[in-house]
């Protein structure tokens, strides 16, 4: 490293500053960025979860399995709406949809 400049990007050869996480010329991550993500990927949840919280989670079966619920939600599709939206100004389309959802609700 000389004057805050690293040797260069491994992909395009552009000069990199010492603080650079990505190459300004081609966008490739510098060698420091992948190493940091590798360290995070190697960590187990046990490394960063407090023991009292891990014990509480493990004691509660539903916390691990989740829960099933029956839900209902409205769904509507307006035939030709995509073609109509392409021909309108976004604000006009928003007003139309707002009125539509008000009627639907």
DOPANU-570089 format. One record per residue: residue number from 1; x, z, y of N, C-alpha, C in turn; residue in three letters. Coordinates in steps of 0.02 Angstrom, whole numbers, plus 50000, padded with zeros to 5 digits. Each point is the difference from the previous one (the first is absolute). Layout:
// DOPANU-570089
REC;balo;nx;nz;ny;cax;caz;cay;cx;cz;cy;vexlum
REC;NUM;X;Z;Y;X;Z;Y;X;Z;Y;Ala
...
// end
This chain:
// DOPANU-570089
REC;balo;nx;nz;ny;cax;caz;cay;cx;cz;cy;vexlum
REC;1;50042;50000;49941;49958;50000;50059;50044;50000;50062;Unk
REC;2;49986;49954;50047;50039;49994;50060;49952;49995;50058;Unk
REC;3;50003;50044;50050;49957;50000;50058;49926;50003;49982;Unk
REC;4;49982;50038;49948;49930;50006;49979;49974;49941;49961;Unk
REC;5;50044;49952;49982;49978;49941;49963;50022;50006;49928;Unk
REC;6;49953;49989;49953;50017;49998;49929;50029;49931;49984;Unk
REC;7;50020;49990;49939;50031;49936;49981;49953;49941;50011;Unk
REC;8;49937;50008;49984;49952;49945;50009;49946;50001;49948;Unk
REC;9;49949;49961;50011;49943;49995;49954;50023;49967;49936;Unk
REC;10;49980;50027;49943;50019;49972;49936;49964;49934;49986;Unk
REC;11;49946;49986;50035;49962;49939;49988;50022;49943;50046;Unk
REC;12;50000;50014;50066;50015;49946;50047;50067;50007;50036;Unk
REC;13;50033;50059;49994;50065;50010;50031;49998;50022;50072;Unk
REC;14;49941;50009;50030;49995;50021;50070;50028;50070;50008;Unk
REC;15;50028;50015;50059;50028;50066;50014;49944;50051;50003;Unk
REC;16;50013;50060;49973;49952;50054;49999;50029;50061;50035;Unk
REC;17;49957;50037;50036;50023;50063;50029;49996;50054;49947;Unk
REC;18;50034;50055;50011;50002;50054;49951;49931;50030;49988;Unk
REC;19;49956;49999;50051;49934;50030;49994;49948;49952;49973;Unk
REC;20;50018;49937;49991;49951;49949;49978;49976;50013;49930;Unk
REC;21;49934;49997;49992;49970;50006;49934;49984;49931;49972;Unk
REC;22;49991;49952;50045;49985;49931;49981;50042;49953;50042;Unk
REC;23;50016;49942;49973;50036;49949;50036;49955;49970;50054;Unk
REC;24;50025;49996;50061;49961;49972;50055;49991;49925;49993;Unk
REC;25;50043;49967;49963;49997;49928;49992;49953;49978;49944;Unk
REC;26;50004;50033;49941;49961;49976;49943;49950;50052;49973;Unk
REC;27;50004;50062;50024;49952;50051;49979;50017;50035;49935;Unk
REC;28;50056;49984;49969;50019;50033;49937;50019;50072;50013;Unk
REC;29;49980;50045;49955;50017;50070;50007;50075;50009;49991;Unk
REC;30;50030;50044;50040;50071;50014;49993;50012;50041;49938;Unk
REC;31;50061;50010;49981;50015;50037;49939;49977;50073;50005;Unk
REC;32;49994;50027;50061;49979;50070;50008;49925;50008;49984;Unk
REC;33;49959;49951;50017;49928;50006;49990;49980;50003;49926;Unk
REC;34;50025;49955;49957;49981;50005;49930;50024;50064;49967;Unk
REC;35;50058;50026;50020;50024;50062;49971;49953;50057;50015;Unk
REC;36;49974;50003;50061;49954;50053;50018;49936;49995;49960;Unk
REC;37;49974;49939;49991;49938;49993;49962;50011;50015;49926;Unk
REC;38;50060;49986;49974;50016;50015;49931;50000;50075;49988;Unk
REC;39;50026;50038;50048;50002;50073;49994;49929;50027;49997;Unk
REC;40;49956;49975;50044;49931;50023;50000;49965;49982;49935;Unk
REC;41;50014;49942;49973;49967;49978;49938;50023;50042;49940;Unk
REC;42;50061;50026;50003;50027;50039;49944;49973;50072;50000;Unk
REC;43;49969;50020;50054;49975;50069;50004;49936;50009;49961;Unk
REC;44;49995;50055;49967;49940;50019;49963;49955;50041;50046;Unk
REC;45;49933;49998;49990;49957;50042;50041;50018;50074;49995;Unk
REC;46;50030;50021;49945;50021;50070;49992;50054;50018;50051;Unk
REC;47;50039;49950;50024;50053;50013;50047;49974;50021;50069;Unk
REC;48;49941;49975;50019;49977;50013;50068;49932;50035;50003;Unk
REC;49;49971;50018;49942;49937;50036;50000;50013;50075;49993;Unk
REC;50;49975;50041;50046;50011;50073;49994;49971;50025;49934;Unk
REC;51;50034;50049;49970;49981;50025;49934;49929;50027;50000;Unk
REC;52;49980;50037;50051;49932;50029;50001;49947;49945;50001;Unk
REC;53;50014;49944;50034;49953;49945;50003;49998;49962;49933;Unk
REC;54;50058;49990;49969;50003;49966;49935;49962;50040;49948;Unk
REC;55;50008;50067;50000;49965;50043;49952;49924;49994;50010;Unk
REC;56;49978;50000;50062;49929;49995;50014;49971;49933;49977;Unk
REC;57;50037;49946;50011;49978;49934;49978;49996;49997;49924;Unk
REC;58;50051;50026;49967;50001;49996;49927;49947;50044;49967;Unk
REC;59;49978;50053;50034;49948;50044;49972;49931;49970;50006;Unk
REC;60;49991;49953;50046;49935;49970;50011;49997;49932;49967;Unk
REC;61;49964;49995;49944;49995;49938;49963;49968;49945;50042;Unk
REC;62;49949;50018;50039;49965;49949;50040;50044;49970;50054;Unk
REC;63;50050;50038;50022;50045;49973;50051;50042;49944;49972;Unk
REC;64;50015;50003;49935;50040;49947;49969;49957;49941;49978;Unk
REC;65;49940;50014;49976;49958;49947;49973;49955;49968;50053;Unk
REC;66;49988;50033;50053;49953;49974;50050;49929;50015;49979;Unk
REC;67;49953;49967;50033;49931;50014;49984;49960;49936;50009;Unk
REC;68;49950;49991;49957;49958;49940;50004;49936;50017;50037;Unk
REC;69;49980;49955;50044;49937;50007;50035;49967;49933;50003;Unk
REC;70;49934;50001;49997;49963;49939;50008;49986;49991;50075;Unk
REC;71;50017;49942;50025;49990;49987;50072;49960;49936;50009;Unk
REC;72;49967;49995;50056;49963;49941;50017;50021;49979;50070;Unk
REC;73;50011;49936;50010;50017;49977;50067;49968;49932;50010;Unk
REC;74;49981;49985;50062;49968;49936;50014;50051;49944;50003;Unk
REC;75;49979;49942;49977;50043;49941;50004;49956;49942;50021;Unk
REC;76;50024;49961;50047;49962;49941;50021;50049;49944;50013;Unk
REC;77;49979;49940;49983;50040;49941;50013;49955;49948;50033;Unk
REC;78;50020;49975;50055;49961;49950;50036;50028;49931;49984;Unk
REC;79;49960;49958;49968;50021;49934;49981;50019;49960;50062;Unk
REC;80;50059;49969;49998;50023;49959;50055;50031;50040;50058;Unk
REC;81;50010;50065;49990;50025;50041;50055;50072;49982;50020;Unk
REC;82;50041;49980;49951;50069;49983;50016;50003;49938;50044;Unk
REC;83;49960;49950;49982;49998;49939;50041;49975;50015;50070;Unk
REC;84;49949;50043;50006;49974;50019;50066;50053;50037;50040;Unk
REC;85;50036;50045;49968;50051;50039;50035;50056;49956;50026;Unk
REC;86;50016;49947;49963;50053;49954;50022;49982;49964;50065;Unk
REC;87;49936;49989;50011;49978;49963;50059;49986;50044;50060;Unk
REC;88;50002;50066;49993;49984;50046;50054;50061;50036;50026;Unk
REC;89;49994;50024;50061;50050;50043;50031;49999;50067;49962;Unk
REC;90;50056;50032;49989;50001;50064;49963;49953;50053;50030;Unk
REC;91;49994;50003;50066;49955;50049;50031;49927;49984;49984;Unk
REC;92;49982;49936;49999;49932;49980;49983;49985;50019;49927;Unk
REC;93;50048;49986;49956;49991;50016;49930;49993;50075;49990;Unk
REC;94;50037;50039;50037;49996;50072;49995;49931;50024;50021;Unk
REC;95;49972;49972;50054;49933;50020;50022;49948;49983;49947;Unk
REC;96;50006;49942;49970;49953;49980;49947;50003;50048;49941;Unk
REC;97;50061;50016;49978;50008;50045;49944;49975;50071;50017;Unk
REC;98;50012;50022;50062;49976;50066;50020;49924;50003;49996;Unk
REC;99;49966;49948;50024;49926;49998;49995;49978;49998;49928;Unk
REC;100;50035;49961;49959;49984;49994;49930;50005;50068;49965;Unk
REC;101;50055;50036;50011;50009;50065;49968;49952;50051;50026;Unk
REC;102;49980;49995;50063;49950;50046;50028;49933;49989;49964;Unk
REC;103;49981;49936;49988;49938;49986;49964;50005;50023;49927;Unk
REC;104;50059;49990;49970;50010;50018;49931;49996;50075;49990;Unk
REC;105;50027;50037;50047;50000;50073;49995;49930;50027;50010;Unk
// end
